[in-house]
């Protein structure tokens, strides 16, 4: 009877150790998942910032090209027309 009780106690002790070990591993997984979430949030934020920056850069380039084309058209108009006299 004592042998059975001792065997049962050993098995329960081993099971408790395994449960505690599993709990520690679950804590590690939780910590890693939290870190991944934080990294994903930072990545999303940087992505939005980069997208906005690239959009502004693209828009500025379009405005510059439009201004240059408009300036060329005005210059061509005045050169073909013979100066400001054409306008009046």
C-alpha positions, -999 to +999 in steps of 0.1 A: +000+000+000+028+024+009+045+015-024+014+024-044+010+057-025+046+065-032+043+057-069+011+078-071+029+107-053+058+104-078+035+104-108+016+134-094+048+152-087+060+146-123+027+158-136+028+189-116+063+196-129+052+191-165+022+215-159+045+241-145+069+237-174+040+240-199+029+272-181+064+287-185+064+278-222+029+294-226+043+325-209+071+325-234+047+322-263+026+350-249+056+372-246+067+364-282+033+370-296+031+404-278+065+413-292+053+403-327+022+424-323+042+454-313+066+449-342+036+446-366+021+478-353+054+497-357+057+482-393+022+494-401+029+529-388+062+532-407+044+519-438+018+546-436+044+573-431+064+561-460+034+559-482+024+595-473+060+607-479+062+590-513+028+604-523+040+640-514+072+634-533+052+622-564+028+651-562+056+676-559+073+661-590+040+664-610+036+700-600+071+708-610+066+691-644+033+709-650+049+743-641+078+736-665+054+725-693+033+756-687+063+779-688+075+763-720+040+768-736+040+805-725+075+810-739+066+793-772+034+814-774+053+847-769+081+837-792+057+827-820+034+857-814+062+882-814+061+894-778+036+910-756+020+929-785+002+897-795-017+897-762-030+933-765 
